[in-house]
Amino acid sequence: MGSKTPDDHQRSPNESSAGAAIANVNPSKSAAASGLIHGALEGQDEDGEDEDEDVVGADLKVDSQPSNGKKRKRKSNKRKKKKAPNGQQTTPPRVALTSLFNNDRYPDGEIVEYGTNDNNLQRTTAEELRHLSIVDNMDDDFLTDYRKAAEAHRQVRQYVQTIAKPGVSMTQLAQEIEDGVRALVGHQGVETGDALKAGMGFPTGLCLNNVAAHWTPNPGAKEVVLQYDDVLKVDFGVHVKGRIVDSAFTVAFNPAYDNLLAAVKAATNTGLKEAGVDARMDHISEAIQEVMESYEVELNRKTIPVKAVRNLCGHNILRYKIHGDKQVPFVKSTTSQRMEEGDVFAIETFGSTGKAYLRDEVGVYGYGRNELVSTAGIHHASAKSLLKSIDENFGTLVFSRRYLERIGAKNYHLGMRSLVSSGIVESYGPLVDVPGSYVAQFEHTVLLRPTCKEVISRGDDY
């Protein structure tokens, strides 16, 4: 889930959760690790615009897919669940992971040892190593929770890739993702507090074309159906006991977009390669931009450079909080922030054929509780009741309207408006580039363990 640039949504490193179940779970980091320098990124004006104002997206025109002229009968939307032998997953995935893995032994992520010759990645002193061998917050329970969440993500997304085809609706995709995640982690999130034990880390993002981030199907809204010429970003999170795995991928069917997807995937892998204990954000962001912008695409017989999106960032992840206080920009930036042992990062990149500077669009993606704002000013009974339900079921996890209605919330719009206007709850809307442009995204979660980094969400697919 993309984080907006620091000037938009800077968060404190010492934030604590609203609910008692998640209090004091995010210990503060040293000041040396959070020295973000505010201001415009290199090569930008103060308002974030660059010098090239004439670059816009290109509308892609392609012929329709061939047809034999025969009308096909509509298939029933009812998908039969394929049964699997004991110890194997079903299609779609609905068998809880605890039934598939003995003694909670879930697969490791991609383990990468820190380079012994790379001063940007290696541990620097024996004293630090001794300290880390004694004080290590990445214990067995931590790794078990993260690996379980990652395995749920892998199994669900691999199934979703088989049905994310032209003609599928965004509502169906979101439902398949969310049903699969809840079944695999063993928590349906209907009973009070159950969604805080394990489940969705944030609302499922299903963003098409110039919509870069933060769009999800809402109840009662007009249905959106995937088309052959669409570029679809699938971004969802899985959490187990507040340990959030954030991973995303892009689906496109028209080969005209191949280089766009290749650019963003390569840029994300570059970010993962450069990430590590003591790695500096300015070094990582410069490397990401260099790789991303070495690609170009041809649309409508016009060659268009792939640009790194300037006002979204990768981010660290805290317990029960998808966005921490550290950002990893996709463009060369001025910052003294660095990564530290024990950090968990969502390394993601967005590449665009448009202006690569996103604006807020009308609509609601989701909501997030801001526990730093006092609730003393709440007077409406509906707002008080809604806030109680939010705290008991989501805490500081970002949630959508679908998730509210799943737990039985009704007539909540007036109460939500009151909570949002008072700042107690933050509302997130879609982020879009210029019409006619196309944006792609790839993302993985990486654990910066003391002696190695673990790309926890890595799979055979990406």
C-alpha positions as CSV (number, residue, x, y, z in Angstrom):
1,M,0.0,0.0,0.0
2,G,1.7,3.1,-1.2
3,S,2.6,5.9,1.2
4,K,2.3,9.5,0.1
5,T,5.4,11.6,0.3
6,P,6.5,12.8,3.8
7,D,5.0,16.3,3.5
8,D,1.5,14.7,3.0
9,H,1.4,12.0,5.6
10,Q,4.4,12.1,7.9
11,R,3.9,9.8,10.9
12,S,5.6,9.8,14.3
13,P,7.9,6.9,15.1
14,N,6.4,6.6,18.6
15,E,2.8,6.1,17.6
16,S,0.9,3.7,19.8
17,S,-2.2,1.8,18.9
18,A,-5.7,2.7,19.9
19,G,-6.8,-0.7,21.3
20,A,-5.5,-2.3,24.4
21,A,-4.6,-5.4,22.5
22,I,-2.1,-3.5,20.4
23,A,-0.7,-1.0,22.9
24,N,3.0,-0.4,23.1
25,V,3.9,-2.8,20.3
26,N,6.0,-0.4,18.2
27,P,9.1,0.6,20.2
28,S,10.7,3.9,19.2
29,K,13.8,4.0,17.0
30,S,16.9,6.1,17.5
31,A,16.9,9.7,16.2
32,A,19.7,8.8,13.8
33,A,17.4,6.8,11.7
34,S,14.7,9.3,11.1
35,G,16.5,12.4,9.8
36,L,14.2,13.2,6.9
37,I,14.9,16.5,5.3
38,H,11.7,18.3,4.3
39,G,11.3,20.1,1.0
40,A,11.1,19.5,-2.7
41,L,12.9,16.4,-4.1
42,E,15.8,17.1,-6.4
43,G,14.8,18.3,-9.8
44,Q,11.4,19.5,-8.7
45,D,9.8,22.9,-8.1
46,E,8.3,23.6,-4.7
47,D,4.9,22.5,-5.8
48,G,6.3,19.1,-6.9
49,E,6.0,19.8,-10.6
50,D,8.9,19.3,-13.0
51,E,9.9,21.3,-16.0
52,D,8.2,19.2,-18.6
53,E,4.5,20.2,-18.4
54,D,3.6,18.9,-21.8
55,V,4.1,15.2,-21.2
56,V,0.7,13.4,-20.8
57,G,-0.4,9.9,-21.2
58,A,-1.2,8.3,-24.5
59,D,-4.5,6.6,-25.2
60,L,-3.7,3.1,-26.5
61,K,-5.7,1.9,-29.4
62,V,-5.7,-1.8,-30.3
63,D,-7.9,-4.1,-32.2
64,S,-10.4,-6.2,-30.4
65,Q,-9.6,-9.8,-29.7
66,P,-10.6,-12.2,-32.5
67,S,-14.0,-13.9,-32.4
68,N,-15.4,-16.8,-34.3
69,G,-18.7,-15.0,-34.5
70,K,-20.5,-17.5,-32.3
71,K,-22.2,-16.3,-29.2
72,R,-21.0,-18.0,-26.1
73,K,-23.3,-19.0,-23.3
74,R,-22.8,-17.1,-20.1
75,K,-21.1,-19.2,-17.5
76,S,-22.5,-19.4,-14.0
77,N,-20.7,-17.2,-11.5
78,K,-21.0,-20.0,-9.0
79,R,-17.5,-21.4,-8.8
80,K,-17.3,-25.0,-7.6
81,K,-14.7,-25.5,-4.9
82,K,-12.3,-28.3,-6.0
83,K,-11.6,-30.7,-3.2
84,A,-8.1,-31.6,-2.4
85,P,-6.5,-34.6,-0.6
86,N,-5.6,-34.2,3.0
87,G,-2.6,-31.9,3.5
88,Q,-3.2,-30.1,0.2
89,Q,-4.8,-26.8,-0.6
90,T,-8.1,-26.4,-2.5
91,T,-9.0,-24.3,-5.5
92,P,-9.9,-21.6,-4.6
93,P,-7.7,-21.7,-1.5
94,R,-9.9,-22.2,1.6
95,V,-8.0,-24.7,3.8
96,A,-6.5,-23.0,6.9
97,L,-2.7,-23.0,6.8
98,T,-2.6,-24.6,10.3
99,S,-4.0,-27.7,8.6
100,L,-1.3,-27.8,6.0
101,F,1.8,-27.0,8.0
102,N,2.8,-29.1,11.1
103,N,3.8,-27.2,14.2
104,D,3.4,-23.8,12.4
105,R,6.5,-24.4,10.3
106,Y,5.9,-22.1,7.4
107,P,8.2,-21.6,4.4
108,D,11.0,-19.0,4.8
109,G,11.1,-16.0,2.5
110,E,14.1,-15.3,0.3
111,I,17.1,-15.2,2.6
112,V,19.9,-12.9,1.5
113,E,23.1,-12.6,3.5
114,Y,24.4,-9.1,3.9
115,G,27.4,-8.5,1.5
116,T,30.7,-8.6,3.2
117,N,32.2,-6.2,0.7
118,D,29.3,-3.7,0.6
119,N,29.8,-1.0,3.2
120,N,26.2,0.1,2.7
121,L,24.8,-3.2,3.8
122,Q,27.1,-4.9,6.3
123,R,27.1,-4.7,10.0
124,T,29.9,-2.5,11.1
125,T,31.2,-3.5,14.5
126,A,31.5,-6.7,16.6
127,E,29.9,-4.8,19.5
128,E,26.8,-4.3,17.5
129,L,26.7,-8.0,16.6
130,R,27.0,-9.0,20.3
131,H,24.2,-6.6,21.2
132,L,22.0,-8.0,18.5
133,S,22.6,-11.5,19.6
134,I,21.2,-10.6,23.0
135,V,18.5,-8.2,22.0
136,D,16.7,-9.4,18.9
137,N,13.0,-8.5,18.5
138,M,12.8,-10.8,15.5
139,D,12.3,-13.9,17.6
140,D,10.6,-17.2,16.7
141,D,7.1,-16.0,17.3
142,F,7.7,-12.9,15.1
143,L,9.1,-14.9,12.2
144,T,6.3,-17.5,12.5
145,D,3.6,-14.9,12.3
146,Y,5.3,-13.1,9.4
147,R,5.9,-16.3,7.5
148,K,2.3,-17.4,8.0
149,A,1.0,-14.1,6.7
150,A,3.4,-14.3,3.7
151,E,2.4,-17.9,2.8
152,A,-1.3,-16.8,2.9
153,H,-0.4,-14.0,0.6
154,R,1.4,-16.2,-1.8
155,Q,-1.3,-18.9,-2.0
156,V,-4.1,-16.3,-2.5
157,R,-2.4,-14.2,-5.1
158,Q,-1.3,-17.2,-7.1
159,Y,-5.0,-18.3,-7.4
160,V,-6.1,-14.7,-8.1
161,Q,-3.7,-14.5,-11.0
162,T,-5.6,-17.4,-12.7
163,I,-8.9,-15.6,-12.6
164,A,-7.7,-12.0,-13.2
165,K,-8.7,-12.1,-16.8
166,P,-10.7,-9.8,-19.1
167,G,-14.4,-10.0,-18.0
168,V,-13.9,-10.4,-14.3
169,S,-15.3,-7.8,-12.0
170,M,-13.4,-5.9,-9.4
171,T,-15.9,-6.9,-6.8
172,Q,-15.3,-10.6,-7.6
173,L,-11.5,-10.2,-7.4
174,A,-11.7,-8.4,-4.1
175,Q,-14.0,-11.0,-2.7
176,E,-11.8,-13.9,-3.8
177,I,-8.8,-12.2,-2.2
178,E,-10.5,-11.4,1.1
179,D,-12.3,-14.7,1.4
180,G,-9.1,-16.6,0.7
181,V,-7.0,-14.6,3.2
182,R,-9.5,-15.0,6.0
183,A,-9.9,-18.7,5.4
184,L,-6.1,-19.4,5.3
185,V,-5.3,-17.4,8.5
186,G,-8.3,-19.0,10.2
187,H,-10.1,-15.8,11.2
188,Q,-13.3,-14.6,9.4
189,G,-13.3,-11.2,11.1
190,V,-17.0,-11.2,11.9
191,E,-17.0,-11.6,15.6
192,T,-15.8,-8.6,17.7
193,G,-12.1,-8.4,17.8
194,D,-11.5,-11.3,15.5
195,A,-10.1,-9.2,12.6
196,L,-7.4,-7.9,15.0
197,K,-6.1,-11.5,15.5
198,A,-5.4,-12.1,11.8
199,G,-6.8,-11.2,8.4
200,M,-6.6,-8.3,5.9
201,G,-3.8,-5.9,6.6
202,F,-5.6,-3.1,4.7
203,P,-8.3,-2.9,2.0
204,T,-7.7,-4.7,-1.3
205,G,-6.4,-2.3,-3.9
206,L,-7.5,-2.9,-7.5
207,C,-6.3,0.0,-9.5
208,L,-6.8,0.4,-13.3
209,N,-4.7,2.3,-15.8
210,N,-4.0,5.9,-14.6
211,V,-5.3,5.1,-11.1
212,A,-2.1,4.3,-9.3
213,A,-3.2,3.5,-5.8
214,H,-5.9,3.4,-3.2
215,W,-9.0,2.3,-5.1
216,T,-11.3,-0.6,-4.0
217,P,-14.8,-1.5,-5.0
218,N,-17.4,-0.1,-2.6
219,P,-20.8,-1.5,-1.8
220,G,-23.5,-0.1,-4.1
221,A,-21.0,1.5,-6.5
222,K,-21.1,0.9,-10.3
223,E,-19.4,-2.3,-11.1
224,V,-16.0,-2.2,-12.9
225,V,-15.0,-5.0,-15.2
226,L,-11.5,-5.8,-16.3
227,Q,-10.8,-5.2,-20.0
228,Y,-8.1,-6.5,-22.4
229,D,-6.3,-3.2,-22.6
230,D,-6.3,-2.5,-18.9
231,V,-3.3,-2.3,-16.6
232,L,-4.4,-3.7,-13.2
233,K,-2.5,-3.2,-10.0
234,V,-3.4,-5.8,-7.3
235,D,-2.2,-4.6,-3.8
236,F,-3.3,-6.4,-0.7
237,G,-2.0,-7.0,2.8
238,V,-2.2,-10.0,5.2
239,H,-1.6,-9.7,8.9
240,V,-1.1,-12.2,11.7
241,K,-1.2,-10.7,15.2
242,G,-0.4,-7.3,13.6
243,R,2.6,-8.4,11.6
244,I,1.6,-7.1,8.1
245,V,2.9,-8.5,4.8
246,D,2.4,-5.9,2.1
247,S,2.9,-7.1,-1.5
248,A,1.6,-6.0,-4.9
249,F,1.9,-7.0,-8.6
250,T,0.6,-5.7,-11.9
251,V,-1.5,-7.6,-14.5
252,A,-1.6,-6.6,-18.2
253,F,-2.7,-8.6,-21.2
254,N,-1.7,-6.4,-24.1
255,P,2.1,-6.9,-24.8
256,A,2.4,-3.2,-25.5
257,Y,2.8,-2.8,-21.7
258,D,5.5,-5.4,-21.3
259,N,8.3,-2.9,-20.9
260,L,6.3,-0.8,-18.4
261,L,5.9,-3.9,-16.1
262,A,9.5,-4.9,-16.7
263,A,10.7,-1.5,-15.6
264,V,8.8,-1.4,-12.4
265,K,9.6,-5.0,-11.5
266,A,13.3,-4.3,-12.1
267,A,13.2,-1.1,-10.0
268,T,11.5,-2.9,-7.1
269,N,14.1,-5.7,-7.2
270,T,16.8,-3.0,-7.2
271,G,15.3,-1.5,-4.1
272,L,15.3,-5.0,-2.4
273,K,18.9,-5.6,-3.5
274,E,20.1,-2.2,-2.0
275,A,18.0,-2.5,1.2
276,G,19.8,-3.6,4.4
277,V,21.0,-2.6,7.8
278,D,22.5,0.9,7.7
279,A,21.4,1.4,4.0
280,R,20.7,5.1,3.3
281,M,17.4,6.0,1.7
282,D,19.0,8.5,-0.7
283,H,21.3,5.8,-2.1
284,I,18.4,3.4,-2.5
285,S,16.1,5.9,-4.2
286,E,18.8,7.0,-6.7
287,A,19.4,3.4,-7.7
288,I,15.6,2.8,-8.1
289,Q,15.2,5.8,-10.3
290,E,18.2,5.0,-12.5
291,V,16.8,1.5,-13.2
292,M,13.2,2.5,-13.7
293,E,13.9,5.4,-16.1
294,S,16.2,3.3,-18.3
295,Y,13.1,1.8,-19.9
296,E,10.6,3.1,-22.4
297,V,7.4,1.9,-24.0
298,E,5.8,2.3,-27.4
299,L,2.2,3.3,-27.4
300,N,0.3,4.4,-30.5
301,R,3.6,4.4,-32.4
302,K,5.0,6.9,-29.9
303,T,8.0,6.2,-27.7
304,I,7.3,7.2,-24.1
305,P,9.8,7.0,-21.3
306,V,8.8,5.2,-18.1
307,K,8.9,7.7,-15.2
308,A,9.3,7.0,-11.5
309,V,6.3,8.4,-9.6
310,R,7.5,11.3,-7.5
311,N,5.0,11.7,-4.7
312,L,4.6,8.1,-3.5
313,C,7.1,6.2,-1.4
314,G,7.9,2.8,-0.1
315,H,7.7,2.7,3.7
316,N,8.5,0.9,6.9
317,I,5.8,-1.2,8.5
318,L,5.0,-1.1,12.2
319,R,2.9,-3.6,14.2
320,Y,-0.8,-3.0,13.3
321,K,0.3,0.0,11.2
322,I,0.9,-0.2,7.5
323,H,2.8,3.1,7.3
324,G,5.6,3.9,9.7
325,D,7.8,7.0,9.9
326,K,10.4,6.1,7.2
327,Q,10.0,6.5,3.5
328,V,11.8,5.1,0.5
329,P,11.3,7.4,-2.5
330,F,11.4,6.2,-6.1
331,V,13.4,9.3,-7.2
332,K,16.7,10.7,-6.1
333,S,16.0,12.5,-2.9
334,T,17.6,14.6,-0.1
335,T,17.4,12.7,3.1
336,S,19.6,11.4,5.9
337,Q,17.2,8.6,6.8
338,R,18.6,5.1,6.9
339,M,17.5,1.6,7.6
340,E,18.1,-0.2,10.9
341,E,18.2,-3.7,12.2
342,G,14.8,-4.9,13.2
343,D,13.0,-2.7,10.6
344,V,10.3,-4.1,8.3
345,F,10.0,-2.4,4.9
346,A,7.5,-2.5,2.1
347,I,9.8,-1.9,-0.9
348,E,7.5,-0.9,-3.7
349,T,7.8,1.2,-6.9
350,F,5.4,2.8,-9.2
351,G,6.2,3.7,-12.9
352,S,4.1,5.8,-15.1
353,T,3.7,6.8,-18.8
354,G,2.1,10.1,-17.7
355,K,3.4,13.0,-15.6
356,A,4.3,10.6,-12.7
357,Y,2.9,13.1,-10.2
358,L,-0.3,11.9,-8.6
359,R,-3.3,13.8,-7.5
360,D,-6.2,13.0,-5.2
361,E,-9.3,11.8,-6.9
362,V,-12.9,11.9,-5.6
363,G,-13.9,8.7,-3.7
364,V,-13.2,6.7,-0.7
365,Y,-10.7,3.8,-0.6
366,G,-10.6,3.3,3.2
367,Y,-10.3,4.8,6.7
368,G,-7.6,4.7,9.3
369,R,-7.8,5.5,13.0
370,N,-5.7,8.4,14.2
371,E,-5.1,7.7,17.9
372,L,-3.2,10.9,18.4
373,V,-6.3,13.0,18.1
374,S,-8.4,13.4,21.2
375,T,-11.9,12.0,21.2
376,A,-13.2,14.5,23.8
377,G,-15.1,16.5,21.2
378,I,-17.3,13.6,20.0
379,H,-21.0,14.4,20.8
380,H,-23.0,12.4,18.3
381,A,-24.1,9.0,19.6
382,S,-23.7,7.5,16.1
383,A,-20.1,8.7,16.0
384,K,-19.3,7.3,19.5
385,S,-20.9,4.0,18.6
386,L,-19.0,3.8,15.3
387,L,-15.7,4.7,16.9
388,K,-16.1,2.0,19.6
389,S,-16.7,-0.5,16.8
390,I,-13.6,0.7,14.9
391,D,-11.4,0.4,17.9
392,E,-12.7,-3.0,18.8
393,N,-12.4,-4.5,15.3
394,F,-9.7,-2.6,13.5
395,G,-7.6,-0.6,15.9
396,T,-5.0,1.2,13.7
397,L,-5.5,-1.2,10.7
398,V,-6.8,0.6,7.6
399,F,-10.3,-0.7,6.7
400,S,-12.9,-0.2,4.0
401,R,-16.6,0.3,3.8
402,R,-17.0,-3.4,2.9
403,Y,-15.2,-4.4,6.1
404,L,-17.5,-2.2,8.2
405,E,-20.6,-3.7,6.7
406,R,-19.1,-7.2,7.2
407,I,-19.2,-6.7,11.0
408,G,-22.8,-5.4,10.8
409,A,-22.3,-1.6,10.7
410,K,-25.4,0.1,9.3
411,N,-26.3,3.8,8.7
412,Y,-22.7,4.7,9.6
413,H,-22.2,7.5,7.0
414,L,-23.2,10.4,9.3
415,G,-21.1,9.1,12.2
416,M,-18.1,8.6,9.8
417,R,-18.4,12.1,8.5
418,S,-18.2,13.4,12.0
419,L,-15.1,11.3,12.9
420,V,-13.4,12.3,9.7
421,S,-14.1,16.0,10.1
422,S,-12.7,15.9,13.6
423,G,-9.6,14.2,12.5
424,I,-10.1,11.1,14.7
425,V,-10.4,9.0,11.5
426,E,-8.5,9.7,8.3
427,S,-10.1,9.1,5.0
428,Y,-8.0,7.8,2.0
429,G,-9.0,8.4,-1.6
430,P,-7.7,7.2,-4.9
431,L,-4.4,8.6,-6.3
432,V,-4.4,9.1,-10.0
433,D,-2.0,10.3,-12.8
434,V,-3.3,12.2,-15.9
435,P,-6.1,10.5,-18.0
436,G,-4.8,8.3,-20.7
437,S,-1.6,7.3,-18.8
438,Y,-0.8,3.9,-17.4
439,V,0.8,3.1,-14.0
440,A,2.3,-0.2,-12.9
441,Q,3.4,-1.3,-9.4
442,F,5.4,-4.2,-7.8
443,E,6.1,-4.6,-4.1
444,H,7.6,-6.9,-1.5
445,T,8.0,-6.9,2.2
446,V,11.5,-7.4,3.6
447,L,12.6,-8.1,7.2
448,L,16.0,-6.6,8.1
449,R,17.2,-9.3,10.4
450,P,20.5,-8.8,12.3
451,T,22.6,-11.1,10.0
452,C,20.5,-11.3,6.9
453,K,17.5,-9.8,5.1
454,E,14.5,-11.9,4.4
455,V,12.2,-10.9,1.5
456,I,9.3,-12.5,3.3
457,S,6.7,-12.2,0.5
458,R,8.9,-13.5,-2.3
459,G,7.3,-16.3,-4.4
460,D,7.8,-18.2,-7.7
461,D,5.5,-15.6,-9.4
462,Y,7.4,-12.4,-8.6
